[in-house]
Amino acid sequence: MRHPVSFLGLELAHPIINGSGTFDAIAARAVFGAELDCAFPFAAFVSKTITLRAQDGNPPPRLWETASGLVNSIGLPNPGLDAYMSRDLPQLSTLPVPLITNVMGSTIEEFVDLVAACSERDEIAAIELNVSCPNVKTGLDLGSDPVQLGQLLAAVRPLTGKPLIVKLTPNCADVVVCAKAAADGGADALSLINTLRAMALAPRVVGAGRVGPWLGGGTGGLSGAAVRAVALAQVAAVARSVDVPVVGMGGVQRAAHARDLLDAGATVVAVGTESFRDPAVGARIAQELLASRSSV
Ligand SMILES: Cc1cc2nc3c(=O)[nH]c(=O)nc-3n(C[C@H](O)[C@H](O)[C@H](O)COP(=O)(O)O)c2cc1C
C-alpha cells in the first residue's frame, strides 16, 4: 500500500500514524509476532509519553465511555526514561516504520534531560513534546501559555538536530497563539489535538445521596468522535497560521475524517481512540484514502 508522504525528511508510506498512548506496539507484537510487521497499521509509530521517572499512572477505573467519546484518566503510566531507552527502544527500533518518541516534563529542566537523551539515539527519528501538562514550578499549563512554550523551545531546540514536533493542547484560550509561539521557537512540526479536559461522574450514589466524581478525581481527557469537529476547527486554524507541517488528530474513524483534516491543511493524520475498537484502523484508512485517490 503506497500513498507516500514526505514528513520531516521521513518518507512515509502513507499519511496515517498513531496518536501517542493509543497503540501498544510492544504488546501487539507479543501477540501477533512477525504478522504485525508485515501489516503494520501506521506509517510511523509514536511512543506513549515518556517521563523522566517511571510513573504508575492513576488507579482504575481509568476509562469512561461517553456519548460518542471516551474520557480517560490514565495518568501517563510509563517505565521512565532509563527503562524506555534500555528496554523499550531496542524493541521499538525494529518496527518496520520510523519511530517518534513522545516525551513530557513537568519542568523545562526535565524536558531538557528528555530531549538531550533522545537526541543521542539513532533509533529515534523525531521527538514529540507533550506539553499538555502543568509546570510544577509555575502551576500553569505549559502548553497553554505561549510565553512558557517559547521558553521551552529556547531551552530544547539547541540540544538536537532531530525534528521536534510540539503536541499542542486544545485546553487553551487561543491555540493559534500557542502554535505560533512553538513554530517561532523552532518547532519543525505541530500536532493537535490532545484530549479536551472533561469530567465523568459515576452513575451511582455515594455518601449521603450525592453523585460523586469518578475518574481521576473527576477530570480526564475527552477523545474520539465527540471531539472531531473541535479538532477540525483547531487544525484548520493552526495550519492556516504557521509554515510548519501539522499532524491532525481527533476523532478520526474513517477515511472521510482523515480527508477532512488533510483538506484543512494537515500533512499527516493520527488515529487514537478508534484503535481500541479496530487495531487495524490505520491500514484501513490508508487503504481507503488510496482507493479514493485512484478513483478520482
Ligand atoms: C487512552 C488514551 C491515552 C493517551 N495517551 C497519550 C499519551 O501518552 N501522550 C499523548 O501525547 N497523548 C495521549 N493521548 C491523546 C491521543 O494521542 C490523541 O491526541 C487524542 O486522543 C485525540 O485523538 P483521538 O480522538 O483519535 O483519540 C491519549 C489518548 C487516549 C484516549
Ligand as a Chemical Component Dictionary entry (heavy atoms), coordinates in Angstrom:
data_LIG
# 
_chem_comp.id                   LIG 
_chem_comp.type                 NON-POLYMER 
_chem_comp.pdbx_formal_charge   0 
_chem_comp.three_letter_code    LIG 
# 
loop_
_chem_comp_atom.comp_id 
_chem_comp_atom.atom_id 
_chem_comp_atom.alt_atom_id 
_chem_comp_atom.type_symbol 
_chem_comp_atom.charge 
_chem_comp_atom.model_Cartn_x 
_chem_comp_atom.model_Cartn_y 
_chem_comp_atom.model_Cartn_z 
_chem_comp_atom.pdbx_ordinal 
LIG C1  C1  C 0 -6.284 6.163  26.383 1  
LIG C2  C2  C 0 -5.534 7.328  25.807 2  
LIG C3  C3  C 0 -4.210 7.514  26.150 3  
LIG C4  C4  C 0 -3.492 8.603  25.618 4  
LIG N1  N1  N 0 -2.185 8.768  25.964 5  
LIG C5  C5  C 0 -1.484 9.819  25.450 6  
LIG C6  C6  C 0 -0.103 9.969  25.739 7  
LIG O1  O1  O 0 0.528  9.146  26.424 8  
LIG N2  N2  N 0 0.527  11.058 25.222 9  
LIG C7  C7  C 0 -0.101 11.974 24.404 10 
LIG O2  O2  O 0 0.555  12.925 23.942 11 
LIG N3  N3  N 0 -1.408 11.815 24.079 12 
LIG C8  C8  C 0 -2.099 10.771 24.576 13 
LIG N4  N4  N 0 -3.417 10.600 24.237 14 
LIG C9  C9  C 0 -4.069 11.559 23.291 15 
LIG C10 C10 C 0 -4.104 10.983 21.866 16 
LIG O3  O3  O 0 -2.806 10.740 21.364 17 
LIG C11 C11 C 0 -4.849 11.953 20.910 18 
LIG O4  O4  O 0 -4.170 13.198 20.899 19 
LIG C12 C12 C 0 -6.299 12.218 21.340 20 
LIG O5  O5  O 0 -6.881 11.070 21.917 21 
LIG C13 C13 C 0 -7.185 12.675 20.154 22 
LIG O6  O6  O 0 -7.245 11.702 19.143 23 
LIG P1  P1  P 0 -8.437 10.586 19.051 24 
LIG O7  O7  O 0 -9.734 11.308 19.212 25 
LIG O8  O8  O 0 -8.253 9.936  17.718 26 
LIG O9  O9  O 0 -8.198 9.641  20.193 27 
LIG C14 C14 C 0 -4.148 9.515  24.747 28 
LIG C15 C15 C 0 -5.497 9.303  24.404 29 
LIG C16 C16 C 0 -6.195 8.230  24.924 30 
LIG C17 C17 C 0 -7.636 8.021  24.541 31 
# 
loop_
_chem_comp_bond.comp_id 
_chem_comp_bond.atom_id_1 
_chem_comp_bond.atom_id_2 
_chem_comp_bond.value_order 
_chem_comp_bond.pdbx_ordinal 
LIG C1  C2  SING 1  
LIG C2  C3  SING 2  
LIG C2  C16 DOUB 3  
LIG C3  C4  DOUB 4  
LIG C4  N1  SING 5  
LIG C4  C14 SING 6  
LIG N1  C5  DOUB 7  
LIG C5  C6  SING 8  
LIG C5  C8  SING 9  
LIG C6  O1  DOUB 10 
LIG C6  N2  SING 11 
LIG N2  C7  SING 12 
LIG C7  O2  DOUB 13 
LIG C7  N3  SING 14 
LIG N3  C8  DOUB 15 
LIG C8  N4  SING 16 
LIG N4  C9  SING 17 
LIG N4  C14 SING 18 
LIG C9  C10 SING 19 
LIG C10 O3  SING 20 
LIG C10 C11 SING 21 
LIG C11 O4  SING 22 
LIG C11 C12 SING 23 
LIG C12 O5  SING 24 
LIG C12 C13 SING 25 
LIG C13 O6  SING 26 
LIG O6  P1  SING 27 
LIG P1  O7  DOUB 28 
LIG P1  O8  SING 29 
LIG P1  O9  SING 30 
LIG C14 C15 DOUB 31 
LIG C15 C16 SING 32 
LIG C16 C17 SING 33 
# 
